[in-house]
Amino acid sequence: MSHIFKKILDNISTHRTNSNKHNNIANMNSNHASSSSSLSINNHDDDHDHMMMMMSYGSTGEFDKIPVDVFMQIVKLLEPKEVAKLTGVCKTWKVLASDNKLWVYYLQTQKLVPWDAIFFSEISLRSGFPLQTFPSQRQSFMSIYGQRSQVPGAIIIDGGSGYCKFGWSKFDSPSGRSATFLEFGNIESPMYSRLRHFFATIYSRMQVKSSTQPIIVSIPITQYDDTEAAKAARRQLKEAIYSALFGMNVPAVCAVSQATLALFAAKKTSGIVVNIGFHQTSVVPILHGKIMRKVGVESVGVGALKLTGYLREQMQQRNLHFDSLYTVRSLKENLCYVALDYEAELCKDTEASYEVAAAGRFTLKRERFQTGEVLFQPRIAGMRAMGLHQAVALCIDHCHDAELTTDESWYKTVVLAGGTACLPGVAERLEKELHDLLHPSIAAGIKVIAPPYGADSAWYGAKLISNLSTFPNSWCITKKEFRSKARRNPIW
């Protein structure tokens, strides 16, 4: 261990002479103190108890002369593997090197996943499903750090009726995307051959063998009812997914609802997910990671395709010529928004232009906010359907009446998901409408959260699971388990 101590002593002089580095560490510790307060591991009483515990275990030699807080700063200069070795020196070094604050610091400095996401996932998701209702706040982050470094990673496929995102869990974002509806048709239909072709194509594009890594697959919300027929249809779809993947020799499979993954991406386990999909919008109540179908999943027949079609019609009426729906979709994503006050917006000059590659420059006027208004007033697009705010309010009323738990705050977090939900102004408008529509006692505390990772929110929710210290054991099912029918309760 002499080389470790030598490195510590060498870094002491560097640390003292480098004032900028010293200030950075001080600032980092200040931020760390606030972010770790919920762990109850970073206050003066804990420092005092920690110091007394160290003293009771014996001397650290010359290091006894250094204050404990300074001592910790010195140890932070070491690499995690070297710090882990210190636990074998003596009891005093073991106490020092296993301190939670030290390993929280190492987790904070990782770039793979932000610290707040790590904290949420390791506290709330590590048990697998069903989630722990009251997760333990005390964890050994030294153990968590070591376990996370051994996680094999996974392939993530977030497929739906519109677009599919896929990639490695160790990457910052999906490595590829494809238009599911064009290439594969309706993959929600539980047909083994269609799903097999879908998964095989994704693996081919990623240039990876299916037998090498676990996989996390998002399952689109289908069959909204709580009837026996709907349950059978969902079970058939899930079994078709498992059969297709295990038929390709995938070692372990984790299949989770898109809505649940989007909720996890927002660092929540309970709430209402509003998924604006390709063909329709789903309003999904979720309590402790489980979809509350008995409460009621609301469905509105307005989705991304309807908004794109409406904008196309408006452009045609203005004689704006375009070659493909891709052009219209690009204009929708880059120019359109949702007005906080639709009537007031009609009196404003909202003209703006955008250049679509290989298609030219286009100028939109009222179409910019009228397109998004279809979500709240489907009648302007000739549709007889509830507005988005009405569907969400109905779901909230059902959650309130169901009295599933004494804590009513669980359904007052509304998380948006889907590419169309990324239009500027959707979250603000929906929150305003809900406060106007609901009774004040129910509306109090309602917060609408925009898609935390844009159109890729479900993919990032899967990423949180795939990097857990307990993955894949706590979340995945193996081929043997699938065949023996020893399956975990599905998240639906």
QUINOR-V553843 format. One record per helix or strand. SS is the DSSP state (H for helix, E for strand). FROM is the first residue (numbers start at 0). TO is the last residue. If there is no record, write none. Layout:
ss=SS from=FROM to=TO
ss=SS from=FROM to=TO
This chain:
ss=H from=1 to=16
ss=H from=18 to=34
ss=H from=36 to=38
ss=H from=43 to=56
ss=H from=60 to=64
ss=H from=67 to=75
ss=H from=79 to=85
ss=H from=90 to=96
ss=H from=99 to=107
ss=H from=114 to=123
ss=H from=140 to=149
ss=E from=153 to=157
ss=E from=163 to=167
ss=E from=175 to=177
ss=H from=179 to=182
ss=H from=191 to=205
ss=E from=213 to=218
ss=H from=227 to=245
ss=E from=251 to=256
ss=H from=257 to=264
ss=E from=270 to=275
ss=E from=280 to=286
ss=E from=289 to=290
ss=E from=297 to=299
ss=H from=303 to=316
ss=H from=324 to=334
ss=E from=336 to=336
ss=H from=341 to=344
ss=E from=351 to=355
ss=E from=359 to=363
ss=H from=366 to=372
ss=H from=377 to=380
ss=H from=387 to=401
ss=H from=407 to=410
ss=E from=412 to=416
ss=H from=419 to=421
ss=E from=423 to=423
ss=H from=425 to=436
ss=H from=439 to=442
ss=E from=446 to=448
ss=H from=453 to=465
ss=E from=476 to=477
ss=H from=478 to=482
